[in-house]
Amino acid sequence: MDYHEAANFVFDLRRFRPKPGTESTADLLAHLGDPHEGVEYVQVAGSNGKGSTARMTERVLREAGLSVGIYTSPHFDDVRERVQVDGRKISKQALSEYVEAVRPYVNDRAADGEAPTFFEVMTGLALWYFGREDVDVAVLEVGIGGRLDATSVVDPVASAVTSVTLEHTGIIGETIEEIAHDKAHVAPEDNPIVTATTGEAFDTIRAYARDTVRVGEDSDADVRVSYDGRTNHTEAAVSLAADDWRVETSIPLLGEYQARNAGVAAALARQVAEEREDAEVDESTLARGLRKADWPGRFEVMGTGPLVALDGAHNPGACEALAETVAEFEGDYDDLHLVFGAMHDKDLRGMADALPTPDRVVACQPNLDRAEDEAVVGQVFEESGAGEVVTRNAVEGALENALESASEGDFVLVAGSLFAVAEARSRWTRAEIPKRISNLSEAREALEGSHVTDPGVWRMRGKAVHRVLKSRVQTRQARYLKEEMLSLGGECALSGLNEQDEENIDVVLMGTLAQFKRLAEKLDGQPYGLSVFADEVRESLDIQQDPDLRGYPWEDGTAVMGVLNVTPDSFHDGGEFEAEEAAVTHAEEMVEAGVDIIDVGGESTRPGADEISIEEEISRVVPVIEAISDLDASDESDAPNAPDILVSIDTRKAEVAEAALEAGADILNDVSGLEDPEMRFVAADYDVPIVVMHSIDAPVVPDRDVHYDDVVEDVIDELEERVLLAEKAGLDREQIIVDPGLGFGKQASESFELLGRTDEFHALGCPVLIGHSHKSMFGLIGEDDDRTAATVAGTTLAAERGADIVRVHDVPENVAAVRAVEAADDAEQFEE
């Protein structure tokens, strides 16, 4: 079954109205053989905060060394976001296999008028996948209520109710007590239920569950929490304490209520650990896990100057909490610009009254049938006393309007619905992927990779052998793009996904550079956020772009980064340059050979390598960096106009990175992809470039079974969030260098695929580094243990396909390869 067929089948189940009860989900799982049995589950219910709490719980348990699944809703861009294992979305292949297994059963039930709903089938997908992947624990965010929610088909080992407000009153109760009683049904059989509720909601939960762990600010709480305010523009300090443990840490989620959520997550994680012999959730594990628990769209600060934040507050209670968080920035901004879009069944007046009075509102309508009309939203804010109120028919256009109107010292806030936030967030996450199409076979692969139907592939493959751009847009944007591209003589193929207005779909644009240029011109000023897309097309295809140059060596060609390992156990040259004198001599040899960057590493990431202490790593690298940081290529090299050599520090630890920068390093190279949450702030504080690598594990775990649907596009997708973390810390994308991580969680064939499609990584808007030197991937082509010749060939291929940096051990040979590629493009630059 093709992925688009499977996804369409799931989306079409939205035609069935939600219904309470667990029987339908239980029957579906029984049909599959109850694959979910054997997994331990955590349920998180609540009116607000359950998604953030689920994420924090999951991240702490992963930090404790467990394999963890998480099921949440809604999703931002891709339905697969709802089901993740160890931080990775369920694959398209797995979703297709699941639908193939359940479709006959679902159709049979539909014939009897008893079809499972979209949420029930998605819940079944999550539980089926968690069982198949044999996770240790799965964290489930409850949909509605608790007693009759589909997720309650499991018997949890730990569970929580984060908060209770009046919501879904027609389904789970008309009063706080009734709603709390319904949610309390998630209580585990053998553990106390964890809750941050107060008053009558807490009394009701305690009466039902009898045994509770109460989280709160008061001294009588079982888990006492304190919100200690912002530590920077994206993180806040929190303190958590119980009778036998205490944690002080920072979390990447702003707002006083997030301290309570963190307390709930800590209690849940400790309960799970107490049930297992293979995990320990001590204070340091809690501190690390909570700090790594970033969660999109929950007061997510996207940048400063102006300050821009996204928050999915979707009811008056959430808007009250949002107002408190906005108040933390009081004095840090001038005018408040609010971009607001909400669903028609929400208390709009209550939400507007709860929010701080904005100086300017851009009312908009998210791309859903149940979204409220922008005119109604605008009228509500006019009545609430807001300043200027304007309307736009799409969230992307509304955000663009707000950003254009805001000054550098203002605050732009997007709120009202997670759906509105998702559309706004695409400004930072949508990637236009340039495709290298040289023959019909490559055209067919590009179209099939975007789930174009078989007839569409056959009809359009001959038209795709020129400039091809793949993106992911709203359905209404896709229709407009296709109409405009066809009118210009180009082509446009759309995904075979049915036109689900709530979903983004793949689109493949095909045309000449001139046609793309005219397309961008026609999109300027168009509605539905298309003017934003026009700028992205120009940037992706380098149309009329004036790059912001900083003087980095990779800005005018492929730079060569030479590897200098000062370790006793490096996979290629272990121990050869461990002594400082030998390391400096080798650095001088690399400079003479024409290297641009010297990458100093003090800890091996080869398979099976042992982690060393921060102190030992610093003692290895700092003396060498101090000795070589002033080497000048213009003194040693025959290269014309050679600049000073840059020094990079290859480390996964922020403390080592900071020590190296103080010693004279210029670049950070993090093979873990910002696993240390402090790393991005170190780079931003020192205003230096940082290499962010895609890795499943560092050091490499041998024989790790990792599935990719399309290794290049999957890695781009996963790198996007890592890049966004660095960008939110204050770095520009010109300073964030992406490395696809050849050999790290990839088979040899997949590493070659990444190398061959190097140019597609420019979709991230960042410089691209290829680290292929002497990798085991070359064993696939029969290369001997030396692998120098294969490495040089790889360098040639990477440079020809747009790599900004190649990281190699053998500098002279690879510098020659890069210069040969440059000479083929422009031989005149080498003339006397």
Protein Blocks (a to p, Z undefined) as FASTA:
>chain_A
ZZklmmmmmmmmmmpccdedjklmmmmmmmnopamgoiacdddedjehklmmmmmmmmmm
mmnopacdddddddfklmklmpcgehiacdfklmmmmmmmmmmmmmmmmmnopaccfklm
mmmmmmmmmmmnopabdcdddfehjlmgmklmpccfbdcdfbdcdehklmnocbfklmmm
mmmmmpcfkbccddfbehjllmmmmmmnopacdddfbfkbmbdcddebjfbfkbccdddd
dfkbccddddfbecjklmmmmmmmmmmmmmmmmmpckbccdfklmmmmmmmmccehiapa
fbghiacdddfbfbfklmmmmmmmmmmmgojacbdcddddddfkbcfklmmmmpccdfbd
cdddddbfklccfklmmmmmmmnopacddddfbfklmmmmmmmmpcfkbccddehiaklm
mmmmmmmmpccdddddfbfklmmmmmmmnopafklmmmmmmmmnccdddddddfklmmmm
mmmmmmnopacdddfbdcdfkbccdddddddfklmmmmmmmmgopahhlmmmmmmmmmmn
opaiacddehiaklnoccdddddddbfkbfklgoklmpmklmmmmmmmmmmnopabdcdd
fbdcbehiacddfklmmmmmmmmmmmmmmpcfklmpmbehiacdddddddfbfklmmmmm
mnopabdcdfkgomammlmmmmmmnopacdddddfbdcddehiacddfblmlmmmmmmmm
mmmmmmmnopafklmccdehgoiapafklmmmmmmmmmmmmmnopacdddfehpaklmmn
opafkommmmmmmmmmmmmnopabdcdfblmlmmmmmmmmmmmmommlmpZZ
